[in-house]
């Protein structure tokens, strides 16, 4: 029986650095993504580079900008003794249309795909990618996703470090959130569908509601109600807002209002439902204009209808 390839980040690796202690094993059967803010991410990258042999692939160096795309790939193919034919590499990484172009004339997305090809043919036995699909086009995102499938087929453990929850869910089979208070697994159901009875039932959906669902690509991500700052109607879509990130739901705002009322959410405006536990301040802009300031990383402000001011003050025990 083949021994499973894996690597573990644990107390020994962290080694007293300024990160919470946690243990995470990355195996070769699935891609593991870790979502964190920029500060925590930088600390984790520093630890990986200082205390492990895991290469952190940050798309920052190692290409020859005056050479063509094809010449770069040919050089790395020879350097890493890769047996894959050069035309196949160019096609699989969507580089055949720009093969003759000098790298310094390429777009950011084309350069990113050259990096992906380099890393794939490198022969690394384990990989950690840093923000691999930030700021690139759809072709490049699809190229990276296809590469991930090949990496898993080659039984190479892969870790993906991102500062976007959407990217974490899109790329990871296992998804984790790393914050100063520790590491937490995020529940994700691939290809999940909402239960039809949820949409059609006229009874309040409260007794068994522990998670709130939102769709990211072909996946459903599940949030604890306590994570949510507020919910907003945007161009006919209902969006969950957590700090600066938004996630689309498949419910109307009215349906969400009924489902979440028992968890301390409040319809503060025709387009907004707020988590009362996250309200830090009621702002009076003028006699009849009010906002709620949310206690989150970006100190969000959302509108409060003037007809709701007395009611929300009573709920927050301000009167």
C-alpha positions, 0 to 999 in steps of 0.5 A, a space after each residue: 500500500 502506498 504511503 500517503 504523502 503529506 506535511 503538517 504545520 503544528 506547534 513544532 513548526 510555529 515554534 513560538 512565533 506570533 501565531 496561534 498554535 494549531 495543527 493542520 495536515 495537508 495530504 495529497 488527496 485534496 487541495 487545502 486552502 487557508 483564508 486569513 487577513 494579510 497580517 496573519 498570512 504574512 506571519 504564516 508565510 514567514 514561518 513556512 519559509 523559515 521552519 520548513 522545506 515547503 516551497 511557498 510559490 509567490 509568483 514573484 521571481 525566477 522568470 526571464 522577462 526579455 525571453 519569449 514565453 516559449 523560451 522560458 518554458 523550454 528553459 525550465 523544461 530542460 532545467 527540471 528535466 521534465 518529459 512533457 512535450 513543450 507543445 503540450 505544456 503550452 496548450 495545457 497552460 493556455 500559452 500557445 497563443 502568446 508563445 512567441 511574445 516576450 514576457 515583458 510584453 505579456 499581460 499579468 494573466 499570461 505571466 501568471 500562467 507561465 509561473 503556473 507552468 514553471 511550478 507544475 514542471 518543477 518536480 516539487 513533492 509538496 507545494 504552497 501557493 500564495 494568492 495564485 488567482 488574485 487579479 487575473 482573468 477567467 482563463 487563468 483561474 480555470 488554468 490554475 483549477 485544472 492544474 490543481 486537479 493534475 497535482 492531486 492526481 500526481 499525489 502532491 500535497 498542496 496548500 493554498 494561502 489566500 486573503 479572499 474567502 471566495 478564492 478559498 472556497 473556489 480552490 480548496 477541497 478543505 477550507 480553513 480560516 486562520 485568525 489570531 484566535 486560532 484555526 477553524 474549518 469552514 464547512 463546504 458542500 460541493 455541488 450542494 443544492 438547497 432543499 426545496 422544502 426550505 423555499 416552499 415551507 410557510 412555517 418559520 425556519 428556526 428550530 434547526 437553523 445552525 448555518 446560513 448558506 451562500 453559493 460560490 461557483 458550484 459550491 455552497 459555503 456555510 456560515 455561522 449566523 454570528 459570523 455575519 455582519 449584515 445582509 444586503 439586497 444588491 441589484 435584486 440579489 441577497 448578499 451576506 456581508 462579512 467585513 469587505 467580502 460578500 456572498 450571494 444567497 438564494 433567498 429573498 431579503 424577506 425570507 432571510 428576515 424570517 429565518 434569522 430573527 431568532 438569532 438577533 438579526 433585525 430589518 433596519 432598512 428595506 434593503 438591509 438586515 443587521 446582526 444586532 450583536 455587531 452594532 457598535 454605534 447609532 449615528 445621527 447625520 441629521 434630524 431624520 437620517 441615521 446609520 448603524 456602525 458595525 463592529 468589524 474590521 472595516 467599520 462598515 456603516 449601513 442605513 437605518 430607517 427613521 421609522 426604526 430608530 425607536 424600535 432598535 433603541 429599545 432592542 439595544 436597551 438604549 432607552 
